[in-house]
């Protein structure tokens, strides 16, 4: 009976790569920052709708207050997703990638309102997607 119990115990375990852990921590921290940036930009748009000025005839123009709510709610979701990324769970990585892609997409449409800031956030989102999509060495 003792031999049967010993067979079910896995002895083939590998150490988790330091690079994989570092990439996950990097992505989680950057997602927390991106979410905070979204929330700040959203609050600015809600509280002072004259702060952002858009060029004329922009195809995807929304009311600035509407963009503020989009950024505020999206920022909260990105912060929440970033917090869950620290768990290292596969579902959290998938949610993190999804939220980073949606964040980049929202900032793409926000480029005419605040170009350099939007491009910076898009670049950070790309880094997050790259970091979370790296293979993770999980114990066998």
C-alpha positions in Angstrom: 0.0 0.0 0.0 2.8 2.4 0.8 4.3 1.8 -2.6 1.0 2.8 -4.3 1.0 6.1 -2.4 4.6 6.8 -3.4 3.8 6.3 -7.1 1.2 9.0 -7.0 3.6 11.6 -5.7 5.3 13.5 -8.4 9.0 13.6 -8.2 9.6 15.2 -11.6 9.4 18.9 -10.5 11.3 21.7 -12.1 12.1 25.1 -10.7 10.1 28.0 -12.1 12.2 30.2 -14.3 13.3 33.5 -12.8 12.6 35.2 -16.1 9.0 33.9 -16.1 8.4 35.2 -12.6 10.1 38.5 -13.4 7.9 38.9 -16.5 4.7 38.2 -14.6 5.7 40.7 -11.8 6.7 43.3 -14.5 3.3 42.9 -16.2 1.4 43.1 -13.0 3.1 46.3 -11.9 2.8 47.9 -15.3 -0.9 47.0 -15.4 -1.4 48.7 -12.0 0.3 51.8 -13.3 -1.7 51.8 -16.6 -4.9 51.4 -14.7 -4.0 54.3 -12.5 -3.1 56.4 -15.5 -6.4 55.5 -17.1 -8.3 56.5 -14.0 -6.5 59.8 -13.7 -7.1 60.7 -17.4 -10.8 59.7 -16.9 -11.2 61.9 -13.8 -9.6 64.8 -15.7 -12.0 64.4 -18.5 -15.0 64.1 -16.2 -14.1 67.0 -13.9 -12.8 69.4 -16.6 -14.2 68.6 -20.1 -12.4 71.5 -21.6 -8.9 70.0 -20.8 -8.8 67.7 -23.8 -9.1 69.4 -27.2 -9.7 67.3 -30.3 -9.0 68.1 -34.0 -12.0 68.8 -36.2 -13.8 66.0 -38.2 -12.4 63.1 -36.1 -14.3 60.1 -37.2 -14.5 58.4 -33.8 -15.2 61.5 -31.7 -17.1 61.1 -28.5 -18.0 63.6 -25.9 -15.0 64.1 -23.6 -17.0 63.2 -20.6 -17.9 59.9 -22.3 -14.2 59.2 -22.8 -13.7 60.1 -19.2 -16.1 57.4 -18.0 -14.6 54.9 -20.4 -11.1 55.5 -19.1 -12.2 55.6 -15.4 -14.1 52.2 -15.7 -11.4 50.7 -17.9 -8.7 51.8 -15.5 -10.4 50.2 -12.6 -10.7 46.9 -14.5 -7.0 47.1 -15.5 -5.9 47.7 -11.9 -8.0 44.7 -10.8 -6.6 42.5 -13.6 -3.1 43.6 -12.7 -3.6 42.6 -9.1 -4.8 39.1 -10.2 -1.8 38.7 -12.5 0.4 38.5 -9.3 -1.3 35.2 -8.6 0.4 33.6 -11.6 -2.7 31.7 -12.6 -3.2 31.1 -16.3 -6.7 32.6 -16.3 -5.2 35.8 -14.8 -2.6 36.0 -17.6 -5.3 35.6 -20.2 -7.5 38.3 -18.5 -4.4 40.5 -18.3 -3.7 40.1 -22.0 -7.3 40.8 -22.9 -7.4 43.9 -20.7 -4.1 45.2 -22.1 -5.3 44.8 -25.7 -8.6 46.6 -24.8 -6.6 49.3 -23.1 -4.4 49.7 -26.2 -7.5 49.9 -28.4 -9.1 52.5 -26.2 -6.0 54.6 -26.3 -5.7 54.2 -30.1 -9.1 55.9 -30.3 -8.0 58.5 -27.7 -4.9 59.6 -29.7 -6.4 62.8 -31.1 -7.3 63.9 -27.6 -3.9 63.4 -26.0 -1.5 62.0 -28.6 1.8 61.4 -26.7 0.2 60.1 -23.6 -1.9 57.7 -25.6 1.1 56.4 -27.5 3.0 55.9 -24.3 0.2 53.8 -22.8 -0.1 51.8 -26.0 3.6 51.0 -25.8 3.2 49.9 -22.2 0.2 47.7 -23.1 2.3 46.0 -25.8 5.0 45.3 -23.2 2.4 43.8 -20.9 1.0 41.6 -23.7 4.6 40.4 -24.5 5.4 39.7 -20.9 2.2 37.8 -20.2 2.4 35.8 -23.4 5.9 34.4 -22.6 6.0 30.7 -21.8 6.0 29.8 -18.1 7.9 26.8 -16.8 5.3 25.3 -14.5 6.1 22.3 -12.3 5.3 19.1 -14.2 
